[in-house]
């Protein structure tokens, strides 16, 4: 039977994971709705409500990404409560910091970075799972490229298809279409990112002796979906402004193309069980559709700031988690 200490730690980890999930929703609210708000396809309150609902529904699609997070980064036999706590503190701290300053980041990679940092301090490179890390690595590299290329190509195709349509009529059409594309993007986002909290909570349940094998319980799925939805409802408005306004001026057709292309890339990764950065994908897609007008239509200075933050996400969250591990180990025993 799990001890009372294990029970207390597990409850703490569940709450901490859902705080991380809250920040996830706040930072990533921009992914689904920033372009929709910037093109005035929906009012902010409407867009937030839509994103919240579709994020929750998307979270219930599959648990393949949760399995990668829970079993594919740290070896299951090496996973301890101290590692889980440290990883979550590192990820949540980095997520809060970047959300506060309005910087769209990869919340997924902040968690993976936290797990790697805590795992290396706890047991060295031998506790890491090479296959899982490779899956994360190729998702890290390929997903923004896929978003950029898919956004560019879809925008070119839409421009060719609508070249005989007046700009006013095209704007009306795609402004309406953005409601559907934003729903698709939010659903895809929920299907991938919500599983981060599911995976780490389930790993803690196994480590604490509350589960005999890794299988995400229904209450974990529902709770993680709910807290992601609450975070989306609160919204990270500074991040929304960065992605929807500062990165480049968008028309409805650009928003539609960015949302559809990035949603397709994200959903494809989810079905493959690859935890990717939904932020990387939508940001790259916005760059891709913006570049079809002219390269100067994208504010590359802002884009460079975002990319630099992406680069520092892994080491930033890993360092916080590594330092936290010593305190967490002393508490957990």
C-alpha positions in Angstrom: 0.0 0.0 0.0 1.3 3.5 -0.8 2.3 5.5 2.3 0.6 8.6 3.5 3.7 10.5 2.3 3.2 9.1 -1.2 -0.4 10.1 -1.2 0.4 13.6 -0.1 3.2 14.0 -2.7 0.9 12.6 -5.4 -1.8 15.1 -4.6 0.8 17.9 -4.6 2.1 16.7 -8.0 -1.4 16.5 -9.5 -2.1 20.1 -8.4 1.3 21.3 -9.6 0.7 19.6 -13.0 -2.6 21.4 -13.4 -0.9 24.7 -12.5 1.5 24.0 -15.3 -1.5 23.1 -17.5 -3.1 26.4 -16.6 0.0 28.3 -17.8 0.0 26.1 -20.9 -3.5 27.3 -21.7 -2.6 30.9 -21.0 0.5 30.9 -23.2 -1.0 28.8 -25.9 -4.4 30.6 -26.1 -2.6 32.7 -28.7 -2.0 29.7 -30.9 -5.7 29.1 -31.6 -7.1 32.6 -31.5 -4.5 35.3 -32.1 -5.0 35.4 -35.9 -8.8 35.2 -35.5 -8.7 38.3 -33.2 -6.2 40.2 -35.3 -8.4 39.8 -38.4 -11.6 40.6 -36.5 -13.2 37.4 -37.5 -14.3 37.0 -33.9 -14.5 39.2 -30.9 -11.9 38.3 -28.2 -14.6 36.9 -25.8 -16.0 34.8 -28.6 -12.6 33.5 -29.7 -11.6 32.6 -26.1 -14.8 30.7 -25.5 -14.4 28.8 -28.8 -10.8 27.9 -28.1 -11.6 26.8 -24.5 -14.3 24.4 -25.7 -12.3 22.9 -28.6 -9.2 22.6 -26.4 -11.1 20.5 -23.9 -12.7 18.3 -26.7 -9.3 17.8 -28.3 -7.8 16.5 -25.1 -10.0 13.5 -25.2 -8.9 12.1 -28.6 -5.9 9.9 -27.7 -3.2 9.4 -25.1 -0.3 8.5 -27.3 1.5 11.8 -26.6 0.9 11.3 -22.9 2.6 7.9 -23.1 5.7 9.5 -24.8 5.9 12.1 -22.0 5.3 9.6 -19.2 7.4 6.7 -20.4 9.6 8.0 -23.3 11.8 10.7 -21.7 12.8 9.1 -18.4 13.0 5.3 -18.0 9.9 4.2 -15.9 12.1 2.4 -13.4 14.1 5.5 -12.8 11.2 7.9 -12.5 10.8 9.2 -8.9 8.6 11.7 -7.2 11.5 14.1 -6.9 12.1 14.0 -10.6 8.4 14.7 -11.4 8.2 17.6 -8.9 11.4 19.2 -10.2 10.4 18.8 -13.8 7.0 20.5 -13.2 8.6 23.3 -11.2 11.1 24.0 -14.0 8.4 23.8 -16.7 5.8 25.9 -14.8 8.4 28.6 -13.8 9.6 29.0 -17.4 6.1 29.1 -18.7 5.0 31.7 -16.2 8.0 33.9 -16.9 7.6 33.9 -20.7 3.8 34.3 -20.5 4.3 37.3 -18.2 6.6 39.0 -20.8 4.3 38.1 -23.7 6.6 35.6 -25.4 5.1 32.6 -27.2 7.1 29.5 -26.2 7.0 25.7 -26.4 5.3 24.7 -23.2 5.9 21.1 -24.2 9.6 21.6 -24.6 9.7 23.4 -21.2 8.4 20.2 -19.6 10.7 17.9 -21.6 13.6 20.2 -20.7 12.6 20.0 -17.0 12.4 16.2 -17.1 15.9 16.0 -18.7 17.4 18.4 -16.3 16.0 16.6 -13.2 16.8 13.2 -14.7 20.4 14.1 -15.4 21.0 15.3 -11.9 19.2 12.3 -10.4 20.9 9.5 -12.3 22.9 10.8 -15.2 22.4 10.1 -18.9 21.6 6.5 -18.3 18.1 7.3 -17.0 17.1 8.9 -20.3 15.3 7.1 -23.1 17.1 7.6 -26.4 14.2 6.6 -28.6 11.8 9.0 -26.9 14.3 11.8 -27.0 14.9 11.2 -30.7 11.1 11.4 -31.3 11.0 14.7 -29.4 14.1 16.0 -31.3 12.8 15.3 -34.8 9.4 16.8 -33.8 11.3 19.9 -32.6 13.2 20.2 -35.9 10.5 19.2 -38.4 7.3 20.7 -37.0 8.2 24.4 -37.5 9.6 23.6 -40.9 6.3 21.8 -41.7 4.3 24.7 -40.4 6.3 27.2 -42.5 6.1 25.2 -45.7 2.4 24.2 -45.2 1.4 27.7 -44.5 3.2 29.1 -47.5 1.9 26.5 -49.9 -1.7 26.7 -48.7 -1.6 30.5 -48.9 -0.3 30.3 -52.5 -3.0 27.8 -53.4 -5.7 30.0 -51.8 -4.4 33.1 -53.6 -4.5 31.3 -56.9 -8.0 30.0 -56.3 -9.4 33.4 -55.3 -7.5 35.5 -57.8 -10.6 36.5 -59.7 -12.5 37.3 -56.5 -12.7 40.9 -55.2 -10.7 41.6 -52.0 -13.8 42.6 -50.1 -15.7 39.4 -51.1 -12.6 37.2 -50.3 -12.3 38.9 -46.9 -15.9 38.2 -46.0 -15.6 34.6 -47.1 -12.4 33.8 -45.2 -13.5 35.8 -42.1 -16.4 33.4 -41.8 -14.0 30.5 -42.6 -11.8 31.5 -39.8 -14.4 30.4 -37.3 -14.0 26.9 -38.5 -10.2 27.1 -38.9 -9.9 28.4 -35.4 -12.0 25.6 -34.1 -9.8 23.1 -35.9 -6.6 24.7 -34.6 -7.9 24.8 -31.0 -9.0 21.1 -31.3 -5.6 20.1 -32.6 -3.8 22.1 -29.9 -5.8 20.4 -27.2 -5.2 17.0 -28.7 -1.4 17.4 -28.3 -0.6 19.8 -25.5 -3.1 18.7 -22.9 -1.4 15.3 -22.8 1.7 16.8 -21.2 0.0 17.1 -17.9 -1.7 13.7 -18.4 1.6 12.0 -19.0 3.4 13.5 -16.0 0.5 12.9 -13.6 0.2 9.2 -14.7 4.0 8.8 -14.4 3.7 10.1 -10.8 0.8 7.7 -10.1 2.9 4.7 -11.2 6.0 6.0 -9.3 3.8 6.4 -6.2 2.4 2.9 -6.4 -1.2 4.0 -7.2 -1.1 2.4 -10.7 0.5 -0.9 -11.6 1.1 0.1 -15.2 1.0 3.2 -17.3 -2.5 3.9 -18.4 -4.0 7.4 -18.2 -7.1 7.4 -16.0 -10.3 9.1 -17.2 -10.2 11.6 -14.3 -6.7 12.6 -15.2 -7.8 13.3 -18.8 -10.9 15.2 -17.7 -9.0 17.3 -15.1 -6.1 18.1 -17.5 -8.6 19.2 -20.2 -10.5 21.3 -17.7 -7.4 23.2 -16.4 -6.2 23.7 -19.9 -9.6 25.2 -20.7 -9.4 27.5 -17.7 -6.0 28.7 -18.7 -7.3 29.4 -22.2 -10.2 31.2 -20.8 -7.9 33.5 -18.8 -5.8 34.0 -21.9 -2.2 35.3 -22.2 -3.1 38.6 -23.8 0.5 39.8 -24.2 1.3 36.6 -26.0 -1.8 37.0 -28.2 -0.7 40.5 -29.1 2.8 39.3 -30.0 1.6 36.5 -32.3 -1.5 38.2 -33.8 -0.2 41.8 -34.2 3.5 42.3 -33.7 4.7 39.4 -35.9 2.9 40.7 -39.0 -0.3 42.2 -40.3 -2.7 39.5 -41.4 -5.9 39.5 -43.5 -8.6 36.9 -43.0 -7.2 34.6 -45.7 -3.8 34.6 -44.0 -5.3 33.7 -40.7 -7.4 30.9 -42.3 -4.3 29.5 -44.1 -2.2 29.7 -41.0 -4.8 27.9 -38.8 -5.6 25.2 -41.2 -2.0 24.3 -42.1 -0.8 24.4 -38.5 -3.8 22.4 -37.2 -3.1 19.7 -39.8 0.5 19.4 -38.8 -0.3 19.3 -35.1 -3.0 16.7 -35.4 -0.8 14.5 -37.5 1.9 14.7 -34.8 -0.6 13.8 -32.1 -1.8 10.7 -34.0 1.9 9.6 -34.2 2.4 10.2 -30.5 4.9 13.0 -31.0 4.9 15.8 -28.5 5.6 18.9 -30.5 5.5 22.6 -29.9 2.1 23.9 -31.1 3.6 27.4 -30.7 6.4 26.7 -33.1 4.0 25.4 -35.7 1.5 28.2 -35.6 4.2 30.9 -35.4 6.1 29.3 -38.4 2.8 29.1 -40.3 2.1 32.8 -39.7 5.6 33.5 -41.0 4.9 31.3 -44.0 1.6 32.9 -45.0 3.1 36.4 -44.4 6.0 35.7 -46.6 3.7 35.1 -49.6 3.0 38.8 -49.7 6.6 39.9 -49.4 9.4 39.0 -47.0 9.2 42.4 -45.4 5.6 41.7 -44.3 7.0 39.6 -41.5 8.6 41.5 -38.7 11.8 39.4 -38.6 13.1 41.2 -35.5 10.1 40.0 -33.5 10.5 36.6 -35.1 14.1 36.4 -34.0 13.2 37.2 -30.4 10.7 34.4 -30.4 13.2 31.9 -32.0 15.9 32.9 -29.4 13.4 32.1 -26.6 12.7 28.8 -28.2 16.4 28.0 -28.1 16.7 28.9 -24.4 13.5 27.0 -23.4 15.3 23.6 -23.0 18.3 24.8 -21.0 16.2 27.4 -19.1 13.6 24.9 -17.7 16.3 22.2 -17.3 18.5 24.4 -15.1 15.5 25.4 -12.9 14.5 21.7 -12.6 18.1 20.6 -11.8 18.5 23.1 -9.0 15.0 22.2 -7.7 15.8 18.5 -7.6 18.1 18.8 -4.6 15.3 20.4 -2.5 12.7 17.9 -3.9 14.8 14.9 -3.0 15.3 16.1 0.5 11.5 16.4 0.9 10.5 13.2 -0.9 13.3 11.1 0.6 
